[in-house]
Amino acid sequence: QVQLAESGGGLVQPGDSLRLSCAASSSISAYGMGWFRQAPGKEREFVSRITMSGKKSLYADSVKGRFTISRDNSKNMIFLQMNSLKPEDTAVYYCVASSGRRTATIFEPNFYDFWGQGTQVTVSS
C-alpha cells in the first residue's frame, strides 16, 4: 500500500508557472508514476507518466512542451513542473502510482493502483 500526498497547487495567472510535488509514504522505486487531472464537469484525464527509472516520460498532447515530470526515488517523490499555464489547465491534479499489473492502458485511470487526494490548480486572470 502506497499513500500519495500532492502539494503545490494554487491560483496563478495565465503564463505563470507552478511546481507540483507528490510525496509517497513508502518506496516508489517499483512503480511507474504519473499525474492525472480533472476539471469541473469533465472526466479525469491523463497528463503525464514517468517510468520507474525516470529515464522515460510521456505527456498528453495538451501539455507537451510546457509540463515536465520528474522523480526522486531516494526521497519517494515525484514532481510536475508546469510552465506557460493556461486557463484550460485549471483542474484538480492527482498523483498516481502503477505496479503495471492491471490490464488497462497507461492513459486510463484504471491502470493505476494508488491515487492521492489531489491538489487544485486554478489559472485565471
ChimeraX attribute file (.defattr): number of C-alpha atoms within 10 A of each C-alpha:
attribute: neighborCount
match mode: 1-to-1
recipient: residues
	/A:1	7
	/A:2	17
	/A:3	15
	/A:4	22
	/A:5	19
	/A:6	23
	/A:7	18
	/A:8	14
	/A:9	18
	/A:10	14
	/A:11	14
	/A:12	18
	/A:13	14
	/A:14	17
	/A:15	14
	/A:16	13
	/A:17	16
	/A:18	18
	/A:19	16
	/A:20	21
	/A:21	21
	/A:22	25
	/A:23	20
	/A:24	21
	/A:25	12
	/A:26	13
	/A:27	13
	/A:28	23
	/A:29	17
	/A:30	14
	/A:31	21
	/A:32	20
	/A:33	28
	/A:34	29
	/A:35	25
	/A:36	22
	/A:37	22
	/A:38	19
	/A:39	17
	/A:40	9
	/A:41	6
	/A:42	9
	/A:43	10
	/A:44	17
	/A:45	17
	/A:46	22
	/A:47	23
	/A:48	26
	/A:49	27
	/A:50	22
	/A:51	18
	/A:52	19
	/A:53	14
	/A:54	17
	/A:55	9
	/A:56	11
	/A:57	17
	/A:58	17
	/A:59	20
	/A:60	15
	/A:61	11
	/A:62	12
	/A:63	17
	/A:64	12
	/A:65	12
	/A:66	14
	/A:67	20
	/A:68	19
	/A:69	24
	/A:70	21
	/A:71	23
	/A:72	14
	/A:73	17
	/A:74	9
	/A:75	12
	/A:76	16
	/A:77	22
	/A:78	25
	/A:79	22
	/A:80	23
	/A:81	14
	/A:82	20
	/A:83	17
	/A:84	15
	/A:85	22
	/A:86	19
	/A:87	15
	/A:88	12
	/A:89	20
	/A:90	20
	/A:91	21
	/A:92	18
	/A:93	27
	/A:94	26
	/A:95	30
	/A:96	30
	/A:97	25
	/A:98	23
	/A:99	15
	/A:100	15
	/A:101	9
	/A:102	12
	/A:103	10
	/A:104	12
	/A:105	11
	/A:106	18
	/A:107	17
	/A:108	13
	/A:109	18
	/A:110	13
	/A:111	18
	/A:112	24
	/A:113	16
	/A:114	18
	/A:115	20
	/A:116	19
	/A:117	14
	/A:118	22
	/A:119	21
	/A:120	19
	/A:121	22
	/A:122	21
	/A:123	20
	/A:124	15
	/A:125	10
